[in-house]
Amino acid sequence: MAGERRPRSAHLFFEMGPLSRSRSRPPPADQSPGVGRGDAGYSRMVHCNDPASPQASELNYSDNSISTTKYTVANFVPKSLFEQFRRVANFFFLIVAFISFSPLAPYRAVSILLPLVVVVGATMAKEAVEDWQRKKQDIEVNNRKVKVYDGSFSFYQTEWKKLRVGDIVRVEKDEFFPADLLLLSTNHDDGTCYVETMNLDGETNLKRKQSLEVTSTLHNEDSFQNFKALINCEDPNEKLYSFIGILDYEGVQFPLNPKQILLRDSKLRNTQHVYGAVIFTGHDTKVMQNAMDPPSKRSNIERRMDKIIYVLFASLVFISSIGSVCFGIKTKNETSVGNYRWYLRPDNSSIYFDPNRAGLAAFFHFLTVLMLYGCLIPISLYISIEIVKVLQSIFIDHDLEMYCEDSDKPARARTSNLNEELGQVDTILSDKTGTLTCNSMEFVKCSIAGIAYGSRSCEMEKAASGIIQYELCHDSPSAFERHRSEGTSKKSTKGFSFRDDRLTNGQWVGEPNSEVIHKFFHVLAICNTAIPVVSKSDEILYEAESPDEAAFVTVARELGFEFYRRTQTSVSLHEFDPKIGRKVDRTYELLDTLEFSSARKRMSVIVRTESNQLLLFCKVAYRILSAEEYIPWHDDFVKIKNSVNADHDTIVDEVADRIERDLILLGATAVEDRLQQGVPECINKLAEAGIKIWILTGDKLETAVNIGFACQLLRKGMEQLVITLDTPNINALKKDGDKNALEKSLHENVSKQICEALSHVSKMKGSNVPFALIIDGDSLAFALSTSLEHSFLDLAVACASVICCRTSPKQKALVTRLVKWRTRKTTLAIGDGANDVGMLQEADIGVGISGVEGMQAVMSSDFAIAQFRFLERLLLVHGHWCYRRISAMFPKLHQDGVQNIFFSWPRILGWMINGVCSALIIYYFTTHAIFHQAFRQDGHVAAYEILGVTMYTCVVWTVNCQLAIYLSYFTWIQHCVIWGSIIFWYMFLVVYGSFPSTISTTAYWVFREACASSPLYWLVILLVVVSALLPYFMYSNFQKTFFPKYHDLIQRLQVKKE
Amino acid sequence: MNNVNGSVVGSSSGSGDGSAPRRNSKRPKYSRFTQQELPACKPILTPKWVISVFTLIGVVFVPIGIASLMASNDVVEIVDRYDNVCVPPNMTNDKVAYIQNNETDKSCRRTLEVPKHMSQPIYVYYQLDNFYQNHRRYVKSRNDAQLRKHSQENETSGCDPEKRTKDGAPIVPCGLIAWSLFNDTYIFAIGNKNLTVNKKGISWKSDRDHKFGKDVLPKNFQSGPLIGGGKLDDTKPLSEQEDLIVWMRTAALPTFRKLYGRIEQDLNAGDVITVTLENNYNTYSFSGKKKLVLSTSSWLGGKNDFLGIAYLAVGGLCFFLAVAFTIVYLVKPRKLGDPSYLSWNRNPAGH
């Protein structure tokens, strides 16, 4: 665990290939530096400081304004209408609306137009509001101010949108870059500056940019007066970490690389100001090129809803066909003897009823019936579901139990589409760092000169001891908490929870190896690339490339070696000098920094102390250098570092390796990435709920296994199946070289391991021993190949937990896709960093942790929560409710007798049968009870409007009572809606019936005059409603008595407890 | 021990800070609605509850059924089909020709015996079978505006083909419904004494007052070459033509009765009523039936046993179910919420 460095590569889009942070891949030799002018893909010409010149204007590059809106004012109506009518149901109703103006319509056109207009209008309004939000954001961004050189010795302020390619801009500290810029100079003489790229890739650490030497002298307004240069570079593309171009300045060509490029939406930090030339503007910038629409995810239910609508369509067409065929036959016979319905005037008929053209009449009748039975297709279903989903999202957003006090972040449902999917999650694929753990390294233990220090136990020990003490986990302050409480409490400093009375409070001086301890902390304080920042409360905080580095500097500070200033050439400490016995300020001249590279897996600095001693510090070792040794090496190193070469990195590494030798080991450190609060409990509960959890991490195998134990994913008694290619004989093979043979043998090896594991699992099937699969990235690459993915997945599915370590972001996404496609079950991916983006987008549901690692994961997620433990509530509470609710949308809406609910086909069919039963009962009972006899005591008989009202009243009652029986609990809302609907129907009858008969036609006074005072009407309703509900009531009781479901039992259990 | 002490310190500082109210906090506001903590009742179908529900339905339904059946039984109804018998024997082979011949005498005499005492009012209905007043073409073939107001008499849309005369003058009332007005007439007598049939108030009041205008007089009605049904008195406004108003309330089913009038005197069992009827209306073309109905009414309306029987049947079924569930409950008692039925309890090795 010691000194673990996250091999998190910082790329957003995996097609870019692996690039690791803090070094940029040199451009391929054949393309650079010799980029020919006008080569395909390298045609962009930037006339620096001369944007208005004729040559520049000829290029006609776009301005710097951006637009992320979906619609414009002009195309909103047609485009959004088009979007709307791409939905099957809406399109159907559009056609119906058109036909409804013809005499074919069985009802007035308004009856169909009104709901359609409401549904489409509401959805369009929603689109418009959303787009307006985007527009407002665009306007805000476009009108941000930036200083631009006016060509005559001064800078003036202008809006971002007015920037042109070639403009020279001045960006101040903590400002965003308005466009992709070529860094010309900074307030530092050496032309370096620091940028924060959180908006681009979610990484919080600062990145160093370095201008070309020739331009780094352009320091003031005057110097730009005569500055003219031409940049020839690549065309706009989405690759954030590459840039190829040449600067043509004073007749000399200088190659450009990403080190000189400042990207739009990143921020200038720790540098007073920089000057830059605009290269890419507006939509040509890399960040905008990256901004593609996230893949639209549709929930299973929505997909199935479409299918249901097709089924309903089919039944609609079927019913209509039967009706029209019968109609056609009847119409044809109209003229035959004994069947001549003279009162219909078949001799003088219109085309719709013409017995001589019965076929045509039948066709028209088909259209009419299609409209009449059109209510089978639930027009309002989409919008009702939309409303329900919005409400659910509000519930999720407002849930206090998912509010993180420390970070002040509530949960966010970013898309409402997938709420009900949360209830069906089968597999969770989780990132580790930042998701399960806090991603804030804590210095837990160290060993100095062979003596172990540090008394706090680590997570692993806690888990291994078998006691997960809730208090303990609860008490461990999260990163945020610590962050916030800095200054208020010395004890809880970020990254510092080291406890050992032998070292703290200056006690180390008394230790036997105080000399070594002194050196040890020296190394921690000096050998880093962190930047000290003075906080508001005058405390020194560190901005470091990685959290573990920050932990080292912090621990050094807390133990008396306060690193307080970094300049380009020096590092200054307040340190305790045991010889003098008090704190002194010391400055170390920084001679070289051998940056971290994943090949070397170390980082060193070379400094000159005030006593002119040359020291090489490497964690946690040192070496005293002699000048004879150092100077030639230094010359070499500088030369190599500044060379442009395809193998640049390798050669630099080699040179660095030459000096990082004969080191004296001081000790070892143990940093630990703390688990987030509540993670083991949450994982336990999710596992109990039958949800499989996979961890996909970039860590090495041992770390991953440790974390697995710490968070209870791996338990004692579990059998671990390890598939790895990191074995000695394979490593030996790798050295041999022959690539093809190697591939083949590795593939075979993985295949063999998987097969062995599979047979082992099947052998042990009866024994109930849970399995855990641990696989490393190299093996995974083979396991995911087409020939093996099947057996790999079988194996993975058979295991209770799966841990994939050393996975690249691309592999994470691939694994997610594989699980999703092969299991055909709902997958949920959870992660916090830019490297999880692919995984989040690939999974059915992506959950982003809105933690420390910036917003990239959150931006591409469907749900955002502040901590992993909230997943439990999100899935097990909200997910379940959402699923139940969406499923239950159907009976409410199908007021015509065909009802369907829970989303499995047998269930849907069951509900349809129930609906048909109810419909038959309603029809036969009503028409037989109200036959031709007098309807009331006063001798009046029931005409069609009375029969219609009676029947429809029965439907309203039946549907609402059915819903009431179906519901498992009632709050005032349910009461309101159900009983309110029935009351509303009566109110409608009365109010509509009181309208003048011109409007209400047949409904005129029908309730008030005919029905209300007729006992028959009320008795028929009671009879019909009870009878129509009886089949369902009987069935559900039968089922609950003989085949109870879990939720029934649990519900009873609850009642018993109360 | 160390661990615990160490952590407690961290926690106290953290939570102390957290509980303090912060400005601009994104903390969601508490409301019972958003937290989904509304008070809820959770009805649960326990066996006892179910049995009581079934029993309750039975208890309510059986008496209603009995009451309905009794009401239906109290109604005395005389139904006489006359369409076939009123055709002269020599014309039975071509009834259509008979009915369409304007020269022949259409009168017909029927005698009805009163089976039981009938107390007034006795409603007179005519009943048509196999007559589709609910046909879409037929139902729509009217113009409400024209019926309502004299000034709108030119409104004849929807009335095809009975819209206008050959010269283009509007027909009032237009449309197939009016055109096919039922026109059989009945005169009742007991012995030599005529029974008065009150034809006032046989239509719905809302129709008379609001749908058929007091100033709308029939015009050009049944003046075309093809005469459908009855004619109207051109001097009486539509609001007083109650036979038409009744006819124009179209029936929902192909078998229907319409009110013809009321006999406002009691009839005694054994009375023989002589009906002199004019058999004008053509149901022979489409094989329809015509019936004359005399009926008293109860609080439930006319005679129809269906409601009573259905109530008794459903009530009986519920009693049966109540008994069945009780037996199941007694034979195979199950404690409410017996957790041993849960799958994970049944099979401890479970997940």
Contacts between the chains, C-beta under 8 A, distances in Angstrom:
chain1	res1	chain2	res2	distance
A	106	B	136	7.3
A	338	B	285	7.6
A	338	B	286	7.2
A	338	B	287	4.9
A	339	B	286	5.8
A	339	B	287	6.7
A	340	B	285	4.2
A	340	B	286	5.7
A	341	B	132	6.7
A	341	B	135	7.6
A	341	B	285	7.3
A	341	B	286	4.7
A	342	B	180	7.7
A	342	B	228	7.2
A	342	B	282	6.6
A	342	B	285	5.2
A	342	B	286	7.2
A	343	B	131	7.5
A	343	B	138	6.5
A	343	B	176	6.2
A	343	B	179	7.7
A	343	B	180	3.7
A	343	B	228	6.6
A	343	B	229	7.6
A	344	B	132	7.6
A	344	B	135	5.9
A	344	B	137	5.6
A	344	B	138	5.8
A	344	B	176	6.8
A	345	B	161	5.5
A	345	B	162	7.6
A	345	B	176	6.3
A	348	B	161	4.3
A	349	B	137	7.7
A	349	B	161	8.0
A	350	B	137	7.5
A	350	B	160	6.2
A	352	B	137	7.3
A	353	B	137	5.0
A	368	B	136	7.8
A	394	B	34	6.8
A	395	B	34	6.3
A	395	B	36	6.0
A	397	B	28	6.7
A	398	B	28	4.0
A	398	B	29	7.3
A	398	B	31	7.9
A	398	B	34	3.9
A	398	B	35	7.2
A	399	B	28	7.0
A	399	B	34	7.7
A	399	B	35	6.8
A	400	B	27	7.5
A	400	B	28	5.9
A	400	B	30	6.2
A	400	B	35	6.1
A	403	B	26	7.9
A	403	B	27	5.6
A	403	B	28	5.9
A	405	B	18	4.1
A	405	B	27	7.5
A	406	B	14	7.0
A	406	B	18	6.4
A	408	B	22	7.0
A	408	B	25	5.6
A	408	B	26	5.2
A	408	B	27	7.0
A	409	B	26	6.5
A	410	B	26	5.5
A	410	B	27	6.9
A	410	B	28	5.2
A	455	B	2	5.1
A	456	B	2	6.9
A	456	B	3	6.3
A	456	B	6	5.9
A	457	B	3	5.7
A	471	B	4	7.4
A	471	B	7	7.6
A	472	B	3	6.4
A	472	B	4	7.1
A	472	B	7	5.8
A	474	B	11	6.9
A	475	B	4	8.0
A	475	B	7	3.6
A	475	B	8	5.8
A	475	B	10	6.2
A	475	B	11	3.8
A	476	B	7	5.7
A	476	B	10	6.6
A	476	B	11	7.8
A	477	B	10	4.2
A	477	B	11	6.4
A	477	B	13	7.3
A	477	B	14	4.3
A	478	B	14	7.7
A	481	B	10	7.8
A	481	B	13	7.9
A	481	B	14	3.8
A	481	B	17	7.4
A	481	B	18	7.4
A	482	B	10	7.5
A	482	B	14	7.5
A	484	B	17	6.3
A	485	B	13	4.9
A	485	B	14	6.0
A	485	B	17	5.7
A	488	B	13	6.5
A	488	B	17	6.9
A	489	B	9	7.9
A	489	B	13	4.1
A	491	B	9	5.1
A	491	B	10	6.8
A	491	B	13	7.0
A	492	B	9	7.1
A	492	B	10	4.5
A	492	B	13	5.4
A	492	B	14	7.0
A	497	B	6	7.1
A	497	B	10	7.4
A	499	B	2	6.7
A	499	B	6	5.6
A	687	B	351	7.7
A	688	B	351	7.0
A	690	B	351	6.1
A	768	B	349	5.0
A	881	B	36	7.4
A	925	B	310	6.3
A	927	B	252	7.7
A	927	B	253	6.5
A	928	B	306	4.6
A	928	B	310	7.8
A	929	B	304	7.0
A	929	B	306	5.3
A	929	B	307	4.6
A	929	B	310	6.8
A	931	B	253	7.6
A	931	B	255	7.7
A	931	B	304	5.6
A	931	B	306	7.1
A	932	B	127	6.3
A	932	B	253	7.3
A	932	B	255	5.6
A	932	B	256	5.3
A	932	B	257	4.5
A	932	B	302	8.0
A	933	B	75	8.0
A	933	B	257	7.4
A	933	B	295	7.5
A	933	B	301	5.8
A	933	B	302	2.9
A	933	B	303	5.6
A	933	B	304	4.5
A	934	B	123	6.5
A	934	B	295	6.7
A	934	B	297	5.1
A	934	B	301	4.1
A	934	B	302	3.5
A	935	B	301	5.1
A	935	B	302	7.8
A	936	B	297	7.7
A	936	B	301	5.4
A	937	B	297	5.1
A	937	B	298	6.8
A	937	B	299	5.6
A	937	B	300	7.8
A	937	B	301	6.5
A	938	B	297	7.3
A	939	B	121	7.0
A	939	B	123	3.9
A	939	B	202	8.0
A	939	B	259	6.0
A	939	B	262	7.0
A	939	B	295	7.8
A	939	B	297	5.5
A	939	B	302	7.8
A	940	B	204	6.7
A	940	B	259	6.7
A	941	B	125	7.3
A	941	B	251	7.7
A	941	B	256	7.0
A	941	B	257	5.3
A	941	B	258	6.7
A	941	B	259	6.7
A	941	B	302	7.8
A	942	B	252	7.2
A	943	B	249	4.1
A	943	B	250	6.2
A	943	B	251	5.8
A	943	B	252	6.5
A	944	B	133	7.9
A	944	B	134	6.0
A	944	B	139	7.6
A	944	B	250	5.7
A	944	B	251	6.3
A	944	B	252	3.6
A	945	B	249	8.0
A	946	B	252	8.0
A	947	B	252	4.2
A	947	B	253	7.7
A	948	B	252	7.1
A	968	B	42	6.3
A	969	B	40	4.3
A	969	B	41	6.9
A	969	B	42	4.3
A	969	B	43	8.0
A	970	B	40	5.8
A	970	B	41	5.0
A	970	B	42	7.4
A	970	B	43	7.1
A	971	B	38	3.8
A	971	B	39	6.4
A	971	B	40	4.5
A	972	B	38	6.7
A	972	B	39	7.8
A	973	B	38	6.8
A	996	B	210	7.8
A	997	B	144	7.0
A	997	B	148	7.3
A	997	B	206	7.6
A	997	B	210	5.1
A	997	B	211	5.4
A	998	B	144	7.2
A	998	B	145	7.2
A	998	B	148	7.6
A	1001	B	144	6.5
A	1004	B	206	6.0
A	1004	B	210	6.9
A	1004	B	211	7.2
A	1005	B	204	7.8
A	1005	B	206	4.1
A	1005	B	210	7.8
A	1009	B	204	6.3
A	1009	B	205	6.8
A	1009	B	206	5.2
A	1010	B	204	7.0
A	1014	B	301	7.3
A	1015	B	299	5.9
A	1015	B	300	5.9
A	1016	B	300	5.5
A	1016	B	301	5.3
A	1016	B	307	7.2
A	1019	B	64	6.6
A	1019	B	68	6.8
A	1019	B	300	7.4
A	1019	B	307	6.3
A	1019	B	311	7.7
A	1020	B	307	6.9
A	1022	B	64	7.6
A	1023	B	61	7.8
A	1023	B	307	6.8
A	1023	B	310	5.7
A	1023	B	311	5.9
A	1023	B	314	6.7
A	1026	B	57	6.1
A	1026	B	61	7.4
A	1026	B	314	6.4
A	1027	B	310	7.4
A	1027	B	314	5.4
A	1030	B	314	7.2
A	1030	B	317	7.5
A	1030	B	318	7.9
A	1033	B	53	7.8
A	1034	B	321	6.8
A	1036	B	45	7.2
A	1037	B	45	6.0
A	1037	B	50	5.1
A	1037	B	325	7.3
A	1040	B	45	6.0
A	1041	B	47	6.9
A	1041	B	325	7.5
A	1041	B	328	6.5
A	1041	B	334	7.8
A	1044	B	341	6.6
A	1046	B	342	6.7
A	1046	B	343	7.2
A	1049	B	337	6.5
A	1049	B	338	7.8
A	1049	B	339	7.5
A	1049	B	341	5.7
A	1049	B	342	5.9
A	1050	B	337	8.0
A	1050	B	342	7.8
A	1051	B	42	6.7
A	1051	B	44	5.6
A	1052	B	44	6.1
A	1052	B	46	7.2
A	1052	B	336	5.1
A	1052	B	337	3.7
A	1053	B	337	3.7
A	1053	B	339	6.1
A	1054	B	42	7.5
A	1054	B	337	7.5
A	1055	B	42	7.0
A	1055	B	44	5.3
A	1055	B	46	7.7
A	1055	B	336	6.9
A	1055	B	337	6.7
A	1056	B	336	5.1
A	1056	B	337	4.1
A	1057	B	337	7.9
